[in-house]
Amino acid sequence: MRPIILSKMDFSHSSLFGYIEDLQELTIIERPVRRSLKTPEEIERLTVDEELSDIERAVYLLSSGQDIQGTSVVANLPVLMRQNPAETLRRVLPKMREVLHVAGVEMQLTAAVSFLTVLQEESVSIHTYSHSFLHIILQNLEHRDAGVSNAWLETLLAVIEALPKETVRHEILNPLVSKAQLSQTLQSRLVSCKIMGKVANKFEAHIVKREVLPLVKSLCQDVEYEVRACMCRQLEHVARGVGTELTKTVVLPELVELARDEGSSVRLAAFETLVNLLDMFDADDRSQTVLPLVKSFCEKSFKTDESILVSLSFHLGKLCNGLYGIFTPEQHLRFLEFYKKLSTLGLQQENGHNDNQLHLQTLEQEKKYISVRKNCAYNFPAMIVFVDPKNFHLELYSIFFCLCHDPEVPVRYTMAISFFEVAKLLSSDVYTIHKELVTLLQDESLEVLDALVGHLPEILELMTNGGENNGSESKLLSIPDLIPALTTAEQRAATSLKWRTHEKLLQKYACLPHIISSDQIYYRFLHRMLTIMLTNNVLPVQKAAARTLCVYLRYNRKQEQRHEVIQKLIEQLGQGKSYWNRLRFLDTCEFIMELFSKSFFCKYFFLPVLELTHDPVANVRMKLCCLLPKVKSTLKIPTDKHLLQQLELCIRKLLCQEKDKDVLTIVKRTVLELDRMEISVDAFQKRFYENYLLDQEKERQEHLLLEMEQLEKEKQKNEGRSTNINDKMFEKKRRDSKTSSVLAKSINLSISGSSSGLSAGKEEKKSKLVRSQSFSTQVLHPKYSNIDKCPNKSSATGYTSSVPGMGKSCMLSFSDDSFRTHAAANSGNAAFPSSSSRSLFNSADQKNSGSKESQSRKMSM
C-alpha cells in the first residue's frame, strides 16, 4: 500500500487510479469486522423464553446454553441466593456442580468469586453453606490450572475462618494428612502448606501440636524448594497458634535450618519470617540465634547472595528497632553504616570515573538498586528512632539529602510520603530539613508533589511552630523560599493534565493563614485563586479555589483589601458576562455562608444573590432557587426585615413571571420549603442554641479583625507623633546647650513628665496590640481561638470586658437605661464607636477615679 502524501497531491489520471486502489484496500480491511456479526441461527440459539422464571432460566442455560450463558448464571448466583435460596440450592446448585466439573477457566474463576460472595453476604446459615458449597470448593481445589486452583484456595481459606471447629477438623484437617504426603502432586502439597497456616490459628495449642506440627515438619523437609519456601512463610501463623514455648523449641530450630537452605527463595522466606517473629523471641534467642543469622545475611547480601538485598532493605528498620536492646555500640554503628551503604546503592558509579562498569550494569540490577533505595526511604523514620532524633543532623542528614535528591521518582515519592513522619520525629530540630521541603515542592514529578501535599498543612505548621523561631515576626525567616516554592508548585499543577492533584493542592493551601502573613497571602495567593475561578475549565478545581479564596478573605486583616475582593467577586462573577461565572458566584456564596457570620453575608452578598433571579439563563435561576433556603436562614428578625421583604418579592416575581417549566417546578418546591422554615430572631432562642453560638463566634472574630486594624493604625500614628516630639526636643536642647544648668534641669524634668504621662495613657493600647499580634498567628487554629480572650463587640445578652485597675472581669448589661446614658455621655474619647464600654472604663478611671459614684458603680458590677 502506497502512502498518501497530501502536501504533494497529483490529480492526474494515474494518480487518481492509485488513490482508488488504496481506498479499495481499506475496504478489504474492514470486511472481517462485518463478518463478525451473529448469524440468525446463532441469535436464535442464544434466545431464551422471556416467560421463564429466574430459577428455570438458570437451569435451562446451565443445561443447554453456551459457555458465556453458563458463566452469566454462575456470576448471578449471589442474586439468586438472595431472592430464592431454597430453590437455588435444590435446583441450580446441583446443576452448577455438574457443569463446573468440565467448565473452562473463566467459569471456574467466576464460580470461586460467587461462592465467596455468598459466604460474605450470609445468604444462608454456615451449616447450610458447609453442607452445600464446601464439597464443591474442595472438589475444584486441585484444578490443573494454577490460577483456578489459587482462586478456589482463597475461597476455602475465607470459609475456614467461618466454619465450626468440628467441621474444619473432619472435612479439611483429616484429609489434609494424606494430601501432604510426598507421593502427592506438587500443587497438592503447596495447597496443604497454605491450609496448615490457616488451620493453626483455628485450634488450641495441644491440638496443633499433636495433629498439625508433624505435618509442618514433614513439609519443611520436602524435596521441592517451592514447598519448603511456602511452608516457611506459613511458620509465622503456626508460631502464633502454638504459643511462645513451642515456638522456641519447635519452630525456631526449623527456621534456623531453613535459613541455611541451598535455595535462595527458601533462605529469603526464612529471613522474613524471623523478622516478623522477633516479638515472640526472648532476649537470649535474639542475641544467640537471631542476631548471628541476621549478621550472616547482611554479609552475604553484597558478596554472594544479592537476591536477599531487596527484602533486607525493606525489613531493616523493623530489624534494627527489634534488636535495639541487644546491640553493642559497635554493632549499632555497623548496622547504621550498612543502612547508609544501601541508601546510596547504585549511585556511586555516577560520581566516579569508571564509565565501563556503568554501561555494563544490567537493567534488572538497576531496578533492584532502585527498589533498595526506595525501601531505605520507606524505613527512614524507623532509622531516626534507631539513632535518636537528637543525632539526626550528625548521623542521617546526609542520607536524607541524598534520598530527597535521588534521580529516580519512586525514591523521591517515598520520601515525600514519609516527610511528615520525619518532621514529627525531629520536633524542635525540624528546621534542619527546610531546604528539602522546598526541594520536594519544586520537584519535576507531579507524583512527588501529590504525595507531599497530603500532609502539607501539618508539615508547614511543624515547620513554623516546631522550630526554635516560633515567633509571629520571624515565622517566615525560617523558610525563606517557601512562598516561591508554593507558587511554583501550584503553577506546575495548573499547567498539567492532572486536575485532581491541582484540586488537592488548592484545598491544602487553605492552611496558609496559619503560616504566612495576611499581606503575603493577599499579594501572592488570593488574586491567583480568583484567576483560577475565572479561567480554569475544571469544576472541582474552581470550587476548591473558591473555598480557599473565602478562607483567605475570612482572615484578611485589612478592611480595604476585603472590600476590594468582595467587589471583584460581585462584579466579575456575580455580574459576569458568562453564565458559568455566575454559577461559580453562587458556589462562592455557599462557602461564604459556611465560613462567615450571618450578618456578614447579609451585608455584602444578600442583595447581589437576589439580583440573579432575573438572570437570562435558566440554569442560573435553578441553582439560585436551590440556594434560597440557605439564604433565608441567614436572616434575623427584626434587624433584617427589609431583606426578608426583598426575598419574598423576588419569589413572587419568579412564581408569576417564570416561563421555564423546570425552573418553575423547583420554585414551587422551594416555596414550600421556605414556608416550613423558621427565621431566627435577634433575641436568644434555645432551639437555635448551637447555631447561635457558632454564629456569635464568627461575628466576634470578624469584629476583632476590625479592632486589630484600628489598633495597628493608632499604633503607627502614636509612633509617628512620639518621633516628632523627640526630634523637636532634641533640636531645642541643641539650641539651648549654652544656657544655665538650672534651666537645663527644668527642661529635662518637663520632658520626663510628658513622656511618663504619654506612656501611662498608652498602657491599655499596648496590651491590646500584644493580643492582636498573638491573634495574627493563632486565630486560625482551633486550639488558639479562645472565646474568652476576645472582647465581644456586640451581643444580645451582654458585654464582657476587662476593667483596668480591677482584678476581675465585669458583665455589663445593656438593659440598664441609666448605665446606657452614662456610657453615651462618656464615650467621647473612644478609639472607635463599637468599643464604647472600653472607652467608658478609660474615661472613668482617668477622670473620676476618686468619686463615690465611680466606686458605687464598681461595687454594683
Salt bridges, closest charged atoms under 4 A:
GLU21 OE1 - ARG2 NH2 3.80
ASP54 OD1 - ARG57 NH1 3.06
GLU87 OE1 - ARG90 NH2 2.85
GLU98 OE1 - LYS95 NZ 3.74
GLU121 OE1 - ARG82 NH1 2.76
GLU142 OE2 - LYS179 NZ 3.79
GLU161 OE2 - LYS198 NZ 2.46
GLU166 OE1 - HIS170 NE2 3.30
GLU204 OE2 - LYS165 NZ 2.92
GLU211 OE2 - ARG169 NH2 2.56
GLU211 OE2 - ARG210 NH2 3.56
ASP222 OD2 - ARG189 NE 2.85
GLU236 OE2 - ARG240 NH2 3.84
ASP261 OD2 - ARG228 NE 2.97
GLU272 OE1 - ARG233 NH1 2.58
ASP279 OD2 - ARG240 NH1 3.23
ASP282 OD2 - LYS248 NZ 3.39
ASP305 OD2 - ARG267 NH2 2.93
GLU306 OE1 - LYS368 NZ 3.97
GLU337 OE2 - LYS340 NZ 3.81
GLU395 OE1 - LYS340 NZ 3.62
ASP406 OD2 - ARG373 NE 2.73
GLU421 OE2 - LYS424 NZ 3.66
ASP443 OD2 - ARG412 NE 2.56
ASP450 OD2 - LYS504 NZ 3.75
GLU458 OE1 - HIS455 ND1 3.97
GLU461 OE2 - HIS781 NE2 3.44
GLU490 OE2 - HIS502 NE2 2.78
GLU490 OE1 - ARG528 NE 2.83
ASP519 OD2 - LYS558 NZ 3.33
GLU564 OE2 - LYS568 NZ 3.51
ASP587 OD2 - ARG584 NE 2.80
ASP587 OD1 - LYS623 NZ 2.95
GLU590 OE1 - LYS630 NZ 3.06
GLU594 OE2 - ARG547 NH2 2.66
ASP615 OD2 - ARG582 NE 2.33
GLU648 OE1 - ARG652 NH2 3.91
GLU658 OE2 - ARG621 NH2 2.91
GLU678 OE1 - ARG687 NE 2.82
ASP695 OD2 - LYS636 NZ 3.19
GLU697 OE1 - ARG700 NH1 3.15
GLU699 OE2 - HIS703 NE2 3.45
GLU707 OE2 - ARG838 NH2 3.27
GLU709 OE1 - ARG562 NH2 3.94
GLU709 OE2 - LYS713 NZ 3.76
GLU712 OE2 - ARG557 NH2 2.30
GLU714 OE1 - LYS765 NZ 3.33
GLU731 OE2 - ARG734 NH2 2.48
GLU764 OE2 - LYS768 NZ 3.48
ASP845 OD1 - LYS858 NZ 3.52
GLU853 OE2 - ARG857 NH2 3.28
